[in-house]
Amino acid sequence: MSVMHGANALRRWWLVTGFSAGQGVVEYGLILALTALFTVVILGVFGGTVSDFLSFIANAIDAATGG
């Protein structure tokens, strides 16, 4: 299959499925924004608990290794 044949097949697929050129970019941007927002909210709610837990693990490693 030549490169032009592959490009034409991809172009036909885009036309058949009805995707516009920027639709995927917008969807990925929304996913990224929602993931970032979710992460900030979760860390805001559970940040202190996560910090305490990680400190506990670090202290246990230090105690186990004699450090």
Secondary structure, DSSP 8 states (H G I E B T S, - for coil): --HHHHHHHHHHHHHHHT--TTHHHHHHHHHHHHHHHHHHHHHHHHHHHHHHHHHHHHHHHHHHHT-
